[in-house]
Amino acid sequence: MSKGTLVVLVGPTAIGKTDTAIALAKILNGEIISADSMQIYKYMDIGTAKPTVEEMKGIAHHMIDIVEPDEEFSVAQFQQLARKVIEQIFEQGKL
């Protein structure tokens, strides 16, 4: 895939998106950017289905545990940070 291509995996809770995303990342030389509205918060592990280190299977995951629970965080801030991560991933020649 060329620079500028993103694969977006969406769906309801508990259908296996994490496992599918990890499998795709392995096949496509990719990394994962979480867009889950709760996984960005540190310490919010119960009920958010954050993947464990073992579940990540060596695939880099971004935008998880980046904000303190008492901090305000907007969609605009998320977009800004996610764009930087996307650029870094592309610079590495990854998807």
Backbone as JSON, one array per atom type, in Angstrom:
{
  "sequence": "MSKGTLVVLVGPTAIGKTDTAIALAKILNGEIISADSMQIYKYMDIGTAKPTVEEMKGIAHHMIDIVEPDEEFSVAQFQQLARKVIEQIFEQGKL",
  "N": [[0.84, -1.18, 0.0], [0.4, 2.26, -0.64], [1.96, 5.31, 0.57], [-0.14, 7.26, 2.58], [-2.33, 5.73, 2.6], [-4.86, 4.35, 4.57], [-6.1, 1.82, 6.66], [-9.16, 1.2, 8.02], [-10.79, -0.14, 10.67], [-13.86, -0.84, 11.87], [-16.66, -1.26, 14.12], [-19.19, -2.78, 16.23], [-18.95, -3.17, 19.85], [-17.06, -5.88, 21.18], [-16.76, -7.72, 19.02], [-14.46, -8.7, 18.02], [-12.59, -6.92, 16.94], [-10.02, -6.1, 17.81], [-8.38, -8.45, 17.69], [-8.59, -8.95, 14.93], [-7.51, -6.58, 13.89], [-4.86, -6.77, 14.8], [-4.01, -9.08, 13.46], [-4.24, -8.18, 10.78], [-2.39, -6.06, 10.87], [-0.01, -7.45, 11.21], [0.14, -8.89, 8.79], [0.14, -6.79, 6.91], [2.27, -5.16, 7.56], [1.84, -3.16, 9.56], [0.76, -0.71, 12.03], [-1.21, 0.01, 14.95], [-3.74, 2.33, 15.62], [-5.6, 3.35, 18.17], [-8.96, 4.36, 18.31], [-10.73, 4.48, 20.27], [-12.91, 5.96, 22.54], [-12.56, 5.74, 25.29], [-10.25, 4.31, 25.8], [-8.13, 6.03, 25.59], [-7.72, 7.15, 28.04], [-5.76, 6.98, 30.95], [-5.59, 4.47, 33.47], [-8.22, 3.65, 33.19], [-9.12, 0.88, 32.9], [-10.94, -1.17, 33.37], [-13.7, -2.38, 31.72], [-13.03, -1.18, 29.31], [-11.72, -2.76, 27.56], [-8.98, -2.68, 26.9], [-6.16, -3.74, 25.09], [-3.9, -6.2, 26.3], [-0.32, -6.4, 26.86], [0.48, -8.9, 25.99], [-1.66, -9.57, 24.3], [-1.27, -7.68, 22.3], [0.74, -8.7, 20.76], [3.3, -7.91, 19.86], [2.79, -5.87, 18.08], [2.82, -2.44, 17.48], [0.83, -0.2, 19.32], [-1.09, 2.73, 19.4], [-2.26, 5.79, 20.95], [-3.4, 4.97, 23.33], [-3.91, 5.09, 26.79], [-3.06, 7.83, 27.18], [-4.0, 10.13, 28.34], [-4.73, 11.78, 31.37], [-7.31, 10.89, 33.69], [-8.67, 13.13, 34.79], [-8.23, 15.18, 33.05], [-9.23, 17.48, 30.5], [-10.14, 16.6, 27.25], [-10.33, 16.84, 23.84], [-12.04, 16.12, 20.72], [-10.75, 17.47, 18.69], [-8.16, 17.69, 19.73], [-7.52, 14.99, 19.82], [-7.54, 14.38, 17.06], [-5.38, 15.94, 16.17], [-3.17, 14.77, 17.53], [-3.4, 12.13, 16.58], [-2.96, 12.47, 13.83], [-0.25, 13.17, 13.83], [0.87, 10.77, 14.74], [0.11, 9.08, 12.64], [1.62, 10.2, 10.53], [4.21, 9.62, 11.5], [4.17, 6.84, 11.44], [3.86, 6.38, 8.67], [6.28, 7.5, 7.81], [8.03, 5.55, 8.63], [7.6, 3.71, 6.76], [5.46, 2.08, 7.1], [2.1, 0.74, 7.4]],
  "CA": [[0.0, 0.0, 0.0], [1.2, 3.47, -0.76], [1.86, 6.3, 1.64], [-1.4, 7.95, 2.53], [-3.41, 4.75, 2.7], [-5.21, 3.9, 5.91], [-7.12, 0.78, 6.79], [-9.96, 1.53, 9.19], [-11.61, -1.27, 11.11], [-14.88, -0.35, 12.8], [-17.74, -2.18, 14.42], [-19.68, -2.73, 17.61], [-18.14, -3.74, 20.91], [-16.96, -7.33, 21.42], [-16.89, -8.57, 17.83], [-13.14, -9.18, 17.64], [-11.83, -5.93, 16.17], [-8.62, -6.1, 18.23], [-7.7, -9.61, 17.09], [-8.55, -8.74, 13.49], [-6.56, -5.49, 13.63], [-3.51, -7.29, 15.02], [-3.71, -9.99, 12.35], [-4.01, -7.35, 9.6], [-1.15, -5.31, 11.05], [1.09, -8.38, 10.95], [0.17, -9.2, 7.35], [0.33, -5.59, 6.1], [3.35, -4.35, 8.13], [1.18, -1.97, 10.07], [0.63, -0.41, 13.44], [-2.61, 0.24, 15.29], [-4.09, 3.56, 16.31], [-6.91, 3.19, 18.8], [-9.85, 5.51, 18.26], [-11.71, 4.24, 21.32], [-13.02, 7.17, 23.35], [-12.19, 5.51, 26.68], [-8.91, 3.74, 25.9], [-7.13, 7.09, 25.68], [-7.54, 7.53, 29.44], [-4.99, 6.14, 31.86], [-6.25, 3.86, 34.62], [-9.6, 3.24, 32.86], [-8.9, -0.43, 32.29], [-12.12, -2.02, 33.5], [-14.77, -2.03, 30.8], [-12.57, -0.55, 28.06], [-11.13, -3.82, 26.72], [-7.64, -2.34, 26.41], [-5.38, -4.95, 24.88], [-2.72, -6.39, 27.14], [0.93, -6.52, 26.1], [0.44, -10.21, 25.34], [-2.64, -9.5, 23.21], [-0.74, -6.84, 21.22], [1.57, -9.6, 19.96], [4.43, -7.21, 19.26], [2.34, -4.81, 17.18], [2.73, -1.15, 18.17], [-0.5, 0.38, 19.5], [-0.99, 4.15, 19.72], [-3.42, 6.52, 21.46], [-3.93, 4.27, 24.49], [-3.33, 5.57, 28.05], [-2.3, 9.06, 26.94], [-4.62, 11.28, 29.02], [-5.15, 11.57, 32.76], [-8.78, 10.9, 33.76], [-9.23, 14.43, 35.15], [-7.89, 16.15, 32.0], [-10.15, 17.67, 29.39], [-9.53, 16.13, 26.0], [-11.34, 17.04, 22.81], [-11.87, 15.44, 19.43], [-9.74, 18.22, 17.95], [-6.85, 17.28, 20.26], [-7.31, 13.62, 19.36], [-7.2, 14.43, 15.64], [-4.03, 16.49, 16.04], [-2.22, 13.74, 17.95], [-3.5, 10.97, 15.67], [-2.3, 12.83, 12.56], [1.2, 13.07, 14.05], [1.19, 9.34, 14.8], [-0.02, 8.56, 11.27], [2.8, 10.65, 9.8], [5.37, 8.87, 11.98], [4.05, 5.46, 10.93], [4.16, 6.42, 7.24], [7.72, 7.76, 7.65], [8.71, 4.29, 8.84], [7.24, 2.83, 5.67], [4.45, 1.14, 7.57], [0.69, 1.08, 7.17]],
  "C": [[0.88, 1.24, 0.0], [1.03, 4.37, 0.44], [0.55, 7.05, 1.48], [-2.59, 7.01, 2.62], [-3.61, 4.34, 4.14], [-6.21, 2.76, 5.78], [-7.85, 1.08, 8.08], [-10.88, 0.35, 9.48], [-12.58, -0.76, 12.17], [-15.94, -1.42, 13.04], [-18.13, -2.08, 15.87], [-18.71, -3.41, 18.58], [-18.2, -5.27, 20.89], [-17.2, -8.2, 20.2], [-15.54, -9.07, 17.31], [-12.31, -8.21, 16.82], [-10.35, -5.96, 16.53], [-7.86, -7.24, 17.59], [-7.55, -9.45, 15.58], [-7.52, -7.67, 13.13], [-5.12, -5.97, 13.79], [-3.11, -8.22, 13.88], [-3.43, -9.2, 11.07], [-2.7, -6.6, 9.69], [0.06, -6.2, 10.78], [1.24, -8.66, 9.46], [0.61, -7.98, 6.53], [1.47, -4.69, 6.59], [2.79, -3.03, 8.67], [1.3, -1.8, 11.57], [-0.82, -0.04, 13.69], [-2.75, 1.55, 16.04], [-5.49, 3.37, 16.87], [-7.7, 4.48, 18.69], [-10.96, 5.35, 19.31], [-11.72, 5.44, 22.28], [-12.63, 6.98, 24.81], [-10.76, 4.97, 26.82], [-7.82, 4.8, 25.96], [-6.8, 7.45, 27.13], [-6.75, 6.5, 30.22], [-5.89, 5.63, 32.97], [-7.69, 3.4, 34.36], [-9.55, 1.88, 32.17], [-10.13, -1.34, 32.35], [-13.2, -1.5, 32.55], [-14.33, -1.39, 29.5], [-11.94, -1.55, 27.1], [-9.79, -3.41, 26.11], [-6.86, -3.63, 26.21], [-4.18, -5.01, 25.83], [-1.49, -6.46, 26.25], [0.95, -7.85, 25.35], [-0.51, -10.2, 24.14], [-2.14, -8.66, 22.04], [0.19, -7.6, 20.29], [2.68, -8.89, 19.19], [4.07, -6.12, 18.28], [2.2, -3.51, 17.98], [1.29, -0.65, 18.17], [-0.3, 1.83, 19.96], [-2.32, 4.68, 20.24], [-4.14, 5.74, 22.57], [-3.18, 4.78, 25.73], [-2.5, 6.85, 27.87], [-2.83, 10.27, 27.71], [-4.99, 10.88, 30.44], [-6.67, 11.66, 32.83], [-9.4, 12.26, 34.08], [-8.91, 15.53, 34.13], [-9.02, 16.27, 31.0], [-9.42, 17.25, 28.12], [-10.61, 16.16, 24.93], [-11.05, 16.19, 21.56], [-10.8, 16.15, 18.61], [-8.34, 17.84, 18.42], [-6.52, 15.86, 19.79], [-6.86, 13.63, 17.9], [-5.76, 14.92, 15.44], [-2.98, 15.44, 16.4], [-2.22, 12.55, 17.0], [-2.82, 11.27, 14.34], [-0.78, 12.74, 12.7], [1.64, 11.61, 14.07], [1.13, 8.73, 13.4], [1.2, 8.95, 10.45], [4.04, 9.86, 10.2], [5.34, 7.44, 11.45], [4.4, 5.43, 9.44], [5.65, 6.65, 6.99], [8.55, 6.49, 7.84], [8.42, 3.29, 7.71], [6.21, 1.79, 6.04], [3.05, 1.66, 7.25], [0.06, 1.46, 8.5]]
}
